[in-house]
């Protein structure tokens, strides 16, 4: 109060005297600071622009935005069938627009009435693909029931909402494929069924979206390719990572020579929880009475009924190829997308069952090394199902390296020849990314990337596309449907599926037979080394 | 004249101007960077009010509002303090903003952030110190002598 009083006094005094020149000057005394600020701002910006230009000239050369798929008319409704409505099958149904009402109930329960329900809102905003599911089958009644509930939920409602028609449940996939009210099928069964079903679907003229891996064995690969190529169907393999924008950016960066000569690629898997090690929960009501065990076995060797094997099939060679088929295939396909790797010349592998002693036959720790002598590089895959130390994916070149996930960071290498001068002149700091990209952000950001790295590593940044969060599986299914309607090849077509399948099987074979295997490109077959 | 000595008066003016400079620069940097958003900062919040800040981060609409208020608030407060225009309003706004920053990332024992900190703090950090400095400026005003407030308030009384 005292000060206020004195302020008033000053003003009144000033009034009496009128504003003297001295008062005016004093009143304006700090204004020139704004001028100094503006000058500093100008200098700083000029320097930043120069620095950015100096570091990013190389990278931005020929940098174009990822190709946006051409618009295809959705007027024609596509009639789907789905084979396998377990966890993954229902996730694909959700991505195609058919969600289980219980999933929405859970979202609402979690967020409560008064908070905006982000997943629900985002799901409602997911594009309508103009598809209908007319048929489904699953060998487990409870999964079948859940699948049918999802298919009938055409209005994306919670429980009690207005549902559409339930699809017909077929007892076998053959009956489903014989139906003439189905144009295309999604196959989301255990791996040992993929090839048989894909071949049958192709012969029946049904378009196929098949979960990865493409097949469970090498001979099946050739049969699938033959059947698909002979037919006119559109085939999409379920590597939804094809839709990740940062991979498309990485491809351009490497094309522009930013990394110099790429010589080593390291891809990894680290998980450390039962679910990640395929110890999926066994449904409490599951039993011989509601599981068609013989149909589950299908092409697999005979085995007596086993709930463990039914629910946790990924752990056994009979039904899957473990780490190689489930997780390496994604890693390989990502790198094949970025670097057009193709099939390697050779593969060696090692590992073992070091942690999970649950009767499984596939390893829980696995290393596979693939050589590309023509490209002069190695691809290394290293995996553990019992450690969460996240090692990411790194593409290493003489001049720089890229760490690529849903976001992307490019670093200059301290020993780089290309950037030597710039590193010496402190224009490039090798400890900071020279380029960083986070999907959803409008532009690349090199200046604030140190913090962006921290956030991205903790998964705190949301991924948006056009302001909406997107599901890559949705984009991948949409691409498949677009090709069915408008022609063209999907991004993970049969040729790329062939490369994925052969490469992964080479690794599996090298591990199982404990020897080096070679791809004989002339004979188009995998052979033992030497 | 108020009761400050010359040295006291000018040191207070300098404090006001440099805090203003800091605010203005923080605001302009965010304004100039089209990728800047408060979302990661909000999502990184810990402590008593974390659910409030996480809630803000979860809605793109709220994030947009927070971003705009932040950018223009910082710029307006910065200019206000440097030129001494509506200083007390600017100071109140600044104290409020810094209060939010502090509460979203309080450096309390046991709280961990992915946002890297440039120093070592226990309970007291630079945000809190700047906030208290602004309280000092609020209680010991200088803008009605060395600032545009000099003209604003003399006119008012006229």
Interface residues (C-beta under 8 A of the other chain):
Chain A: X2 X3 X6 X7 X8 X10 X11 X12 X14 X15 X19 X23 X26 X27 X28 X29 X30 X31 X33 X34 X37 X41 X45 X115 X116 X118 X438 X441 X442 X443 X445 X447 X448 X450 X451 X452 X454 X455 X457 X458 X460 X461 X462 X464 X467
Chain B: X1 X2 X3 X13 X16 X17 X20 X21 X24 X25 X28 X32 X33 X34 X35 X36 X39 X40 X43 X44 X55 X58 X59 X60 X79 X82 X83 X84 X114 X115 X116 X139 X140 X141 X144 X145 X146 X147 X148 X149 X150 X151 X153 X154 X157 X158
